[in-house]
């Protein structure tokens, strides 16, 4: 999923250091930011670690919007 802002001149395939966040959505539907300012790799790794724990919550790595 690419949430790249239109004004961002960085190509889609280049690493975006510090532009990613990790979100959590509980079973009650509430969402909140768990971390931000991460590289894409770090955000995806964090999501993978939480998903591996078997929690019911949903985790998502997203490119931050400016």
Secondary structure, DSSP 8 states (H G I E B T S, - for coil): -----TT--S-TTS--TT-EEEEEE-TTS-EEEEEEEE-HHHHHHHHHHHHHTT-SSEEEEEE---
